[in-house]
């Protein structure tokens, strides 16, 4: 889910959300689409997959969904990979 041979977009989204600055406060699908030069529906698909695995959580502000990293879940997944999952 996180990495395919030809596309590491979801990993890049997670890395961007870890940076300080605007992304640190969560981002909308529009912001992801703009940042990674992709159509909004593609950004939504990536964000929903990350949310479904628990690596992103959401909040609403002014009627818009904002996506944030879930650090505890990301650490849990990283531990699974370290153990040879």
Secondary structure, DSSP 8 states (H G I E B T S, - for coil): ---BTTB-HHHHHHHHHHSSSGGGG-B-HHHHHHHTT--HHHHHHHHHHHHHTTSEEEEEETTEEEEEE-HHHHHHHHHHHHTT-
